[in-house]
Amino acid sequence: MRIADVITYVAKAYVGKPVTGFRGGFYEDVASKISHGFTAVYVKVVTDEGGLVGWGG
């Protein structure tokens, strides 16, 4: 089995006000810095064996 392709996807979500409500100081700090949304990156790894793929994020 070999990796045939790696595909990246970027998902962005914007909201009208700062994101709050996280438990723990770290996430509250992150939310206050990005203030109006999130960005996530997902990776799809495709193999040369029919239909076998993996996802990461």
C-alpha positions in Angstrom: 0.0 0.0 0.0 1.3 3.5 -0.9 -0.1 7.0 -0.5 -1.6 8.1 -3.8 -2.8 11.5 -2.8 -3.0 14.0 0.0 -5.9 16.5 -0.1 -6.3 19.4 2.3 -9.6 21.2 3.2 -9.8 24.4 5.1 -13.1 25.1 6.9 -13.8 28.6 8.3 -16.7 29.5 10.5 -17.5 33.1 11.3 -19.9 34.3 13.9 -21.4 37.7 14.6 -19.9 38.0 18.1 -16.9 36.8 20.1 -16.9 33.0 20.8 -17.0 32.3 24.5 -18.2 29.7 26.9 -15.2 27.4 26.8 -14.1 25.6 30.0 -10.6 26.3 31.0 -8.4 29.4 30.6 -6.6 28.3 27.5 -9.6 28.0 25.2 -11.1 31.2 26.6 -7.8 33.0 25.7 -7.9 31.5 22.2 -11.5 32.5 21.7 -10.8 36.1 22.7 -7.9 36.3 20.3 -9.7 35.0 17.3 -12.8 36.8 18.4 -15.2 36.1 15.5 -14.7 32.6 14.3 -12.6 29.5 13.8 -10.4 27.9 11.1 -9.9 24.2 10.9 -7.7 22.2 8.5 -8.6 18.6 7.5 -6.4 16.2 5.6 -7.6 13.3 3.5 -4.9 10.7 2.7 -5.8 8.4 -0.3 -4.0 5.1 -0.8 -3.5 3.2 -4.0 -5.6 0.3 -2.6 -9.2 0.8 -3.9 -11.3 2.9 -1.5 -8.9 3.0 1.4 -8.6 6.6 2.8 -7.8 8.2 6.1 -8.7 11.6 7.6 -6.9 13.8 10.0 -7.4 17.2 11.5 
